[in-house]
Amino acid sequence: DILKDFCRVRFDVYEKRKAYLVAKLTREKEILSNKARFILMVVKGELELRQKKKAALLKELKQLGFTPMSKLNDLMKGKGGKHGTSVPEDAESAARDNEATAEGEATGVEKDPEKTEYDYLLGMNLWSLTHEKVEEIKKLRDQKQKELDELMRTTIESMWDRELAALSIALDEMDAQDEADERAAANATEGRKRKRGAKGGSAPTSMSVTAAARRSGRTATVIAADEKLFEKPLIKSSRQFLENM
């Protein structure tokens, strides 16, 4: 039952995730499409940017059908239609935009009511307004379209299977790395032990009783007696030890 509940929840999450990825790719593709069209119109002289008031330029961009950023962002909220273009504005939004534009033209003051709406177009570098840039953006747009088509064809089950396989590979790589780290640590420890042994030199040889006596200051007889004492265990067994207590 726990696994069934988990699968149902996980399936719902994958559906939401796929919808998010579709919206994200669609938004990115639409931005690239608008940029390519904008640059091409400027290069061909169909759109003049110089010596124009900002309010008039923004109005012209809207009339030419360029997608405002608010509509592109609506794609991430599940709004804006299939591709986010040619979506009619609601009456309130249209009235607000027209009022702001008319006010700017009447007073001669640039109001910037849509400053962020087309900033992704007007904010491009001057060096971007070239035929080469148009071709580059078109390639990026086509790549996004391929990714989007592939994603749309991919089922939820396939996404889950692919990620489980990727997770399995990643876990195997982590296990292999852990084993390599453990081997490296063991080799390093063994190397340190060898170095310490090399620095210490060969193991000391046993000294004669006379030499030991001369070094310690004790008589040879006393040292010989001590060595003889420790040649045999003090007790023969634990049973004998307990009996003697």
Secondary structure, 3 states (H helix, E strand, C coil): CHHHHHHHHHHHHHHHHHHHHHHHHHHHHHHHHHHHHHHHHHHHCCCCCCCCCHHHHHHHHHHCCCCCHHHHHHHHHCCCCCCCCCCCCCHHHHHHHHHHHHHHHHHCCCCCCCCCCCHHHHCCCHHHCCHHHHHHHHHHHHHHHHHHHHHHHCCHHHHHHHHHHHHHHHHHHHHHHHHHHHHHHHHHHHHHHHHHHHHHCCCCCCCCHHHHHHHHCCCHHHHHHHHHHCCCCCCCCHHHHHHHC
